[in-house]
């Protein structure tokens, strides 16, 4: 039996807005890569390709430098902008380039999934890239508030807080209550399953 329904509060910050030590560390690492490691990588590629021809060295070095800088810029924006919150019953997820919203009270589909986190690629001074992190399964809430609309996906872990620390129970309950707020008979089965899953995660944090 699910707990009694409580109307969602006016605003709930799902991802902490404070600059934690982990977030600052990620930001510093990206800046160091952009200023030092990426140019070194470009120079290394230039040196290797210069044995073929000077033109190939210049072209290859500049191309690798540009591609690596773009990748680092995307990572920088993700670190700075990543946020998620509830505005009443509306889920808002902000990524590097976009902000997406979904009215959970009007959700027509919802699912709890487990996805494999992707590693962050960091350039190495001697050339090449190294994968940092990744390989961990994390829970994701996928919701849609209309037929044919692209689902909004929310990772149910605190970003930059250790290895995938699950969102605190009050935040999971707030998501579940927002989903339940618009449900009327006949019940939407996928939404009800997602609500039950959120309550189960909140009751058993260690399992997340």
Secondary structure as UniProt FT lines:
FT   STRAND          11..13
FT   HELIX           21..32
FT   HELIX           33..37
FT   HELIX           38..49
FT   TURN            50..52
FT   HELIX           54..81
FT   STRAND          83..87
FT   TURN            88..89
FT   STRAND          90..94
FT   STRAND          99..103
FT   HELIX           104..106
FT   STRAND          109..116
FT   STRAND          120..123
FT   TURN            125..126
FT   STRAND          129..132
FT   STRAND          137..144
FT   TURN            147..148
FT   STRAND          152..155
FT   TURN            159..160
FT   TURN            162..164
FT   HELIX           169..180
FT   TURN            181..182
FT   HELIX           189..203
FT   HELIX           205..207
//
